[in-house]
Structure formats: structure tokens, C-alpha cells
Amino acid sequence: MPTIIEELQITEATAGIALALFQGVYAVTQYPGGEYSDRWTRATLIVPGLGILVLGFATFGLAGGLAGFVAAAVITGLGKGLFAIPSRALLSDLFVERRGRALGLYAAGTDLGGLVSSGLAILALTYATWRTPFLPVAVVLAGLTVLYAFWSREGYAVGSPELHVSGTLRRLFASAEQRRTLLAFGLFYFMVGGVINFFPTYLIEAKGFDQQLASATFAIVFAVGITIKPVAGGLSDRFRRESIAVVGMLVAAGALAVLSAVEARPLIYVSVVALAAGYKTEFPLADAIIMDNAPDADRGADLGGARALFLGANALGPAYVGIVATYASYVAAFAGLAVCLVVAAGLLYWDARKR
């Protein structure tokens, strides 16, 4: 991000708003993608979603200027949104008793990709430009799209485009416990949007890291996630998911607070590991909790509706951090995100006690 900001000659606030557009498109696509996958087939949404992702990454690699960057972000957000819920719903269809473990393994793929991309970022910034990795990624995605299209045993069917929004909202907000759960994970996703998009920049601006070291430190987050997500998902199949989520949020909040206060490199690295272990726990748990409460026939719609709310909050995170960092400091921005985690943990703890 620092290199992109410098090349495009924009401020952190502008970069944050561009990333918020990406997350906003991703968020609003969640619900229709989920409901259509319930009433059509999962593959009918997954394959086009992958195809649009190919276009988005190709645009990142080829288009110049701020307008090209924003267009690529919007296209990528659309493709990611169409893919996200049908793929999760398909796993939930296949793995009922071990839903948490399956979703944990699925979510760990994000961290494996993040770890690889951190390495690519170091190589690109050292030997090429920030645009260089995007075209190869687009080519790989294109190959995976063709592979999945041949692999899938599902057919392809397009039915009515009508969306039953009111029914989905009634199910999601049916009880006070479910409303608190939605608010808690909304605050969590707001934190994630702010931290992930600006974490290397935070290390550079607030902790004095160079770009390569910041990228390498960011890779620690993904390395921890590869391990912790399947473990957290598996534990949530045996114990109360909400209780595990509370512990993860409090660990992440404490790590963010320590990270804001310390300057010694060893303490920074320990804080990064603790932050990753805490917040990476939440992803399979959030999805599993929503799908546990959803009727079988509406699992995609309910997860899509909930994640649209979560990712709407997530989309505001980069804008929040960019604006606060521009007019105050990164330390102030990240401290505010730690408070969000504490409030979210309190809401889930309240629900866990009532249940």
C-alpha cells in the first residue's frame, strides 16, 4: 500500500476509500449470491464469480492511474462476493457434523494465499513493480475456473431473480441474542477491515519498519492463521462456539493494545502472533454460528445476509483507519479498533451466558 499510495500520488484517506469501495461491493453481493445459490445451484454462482475475479486481477495488472485501481477493486469485489457464499454453503451441505472443522480448513486457504502473496509482494517491490504479480494470479485463477467447471457434479440453472429479503431479515433478527451476535461480529469485521488493509503501513509509519520487513512481519499473521483456523473450527464442533469466539476477541484486543504501546522489536513480533491467533479464530466461528441457526433450505441466504452486514462494517474499517491516521495517528486508529473488539467480546459473552 505505501508503494501504491506513492505511485498514484494519493493520501492514506483516498486509499482507504478505494479499498472501502472494494469491500462495499463485496459486501452487497453476499446476500444475492447466497440466496440464488439456494434456489439455483452452487456452481451457477461459483463459476461466474471466479471468472469475474480473473477480470479483476487482470485489470489490477494492466490498468493505470487511480481510476484503473478503483475499477479493478470494484470488479474484484464483485467476483469475490459471488464466489464467497455459495462456496461456504457447499461445504456446509457436505460437512454437517464437522461444519466448524470444514469451514476452518476453508478459511485457512485465505491465509495460505496471504502468506504466498506477502512473499510475492517482497519480490515485486524488490525486483519489479507492485502490479507485476496480478497477471500471473489472473492466469492461475483462469485455470482453476476451468478445472472447477469440469470437476463440479452440479448442473447449472438460472431461475427467478426475485430476492426474499424480508424473510431473510426476519430470520436473522428473530431474537435479541441473534441481534447481539450480528452486532458483535459486525464490530469484529470493522476491526479486520482496518487492521488488514493498513497493517504493513502501520508498521512502517508507527514502528519504523522498512517495506520488506513490514511485508515479512505481515506474513506472520497468515502463517498463524493457517494453523489456528482449523483448530478453532474443530474445537467449536465440540464446545460452545460463542465461548471460543469471546476468548479469541479478548486475546486480539490485548495484542492490539500492547502493539500500540511497545517499540521493542521482540515485543512487536510477540504481539503480532497473539493478534493473529486471536482474530483468526473468529472467521470459521462466525460462519458456523450463522449456519447453525439457519434452516437447511435458506442456509446460503441467511449466511449471505449476515455476511453482507458484517462486510458492510468491514468496508468502513479502511476508511476509518485512513482518515484517523491522516488527521491523528495510526496508534490512535488501532487503539480504537481494540475497543471495538472488547465491546464485541462483551456482547458474545452475554449471549453465551444466556444460552
DAGI-V326031 format. One line per field, one symbol per residue. phi: phi as a letter, one per 30 degrees, with the letter a starting at -180 (. if undefined). Layout:
BEGIN
phi: ???
END
This chain:
BEGIN
phi: .eddedddhbcddddddddddedddedddeddddddddccbdddcdddeddddedddddedcdciddddddddddddddddddddeddddddddbddcdddddddeddedddddddddddddddddcbbddedddeddddddddddddedddcddbbccdddccddddddddcdbddddddddddddddeddeddddbdededddccidddddddddddeeddddedddddddddddcbdddddddedddddddddddedccbdeeddddddddedddddeddddedddddddcdedbdddddddddddddddeddeddededdddcbaddddddddddedddddddddeddddd
END
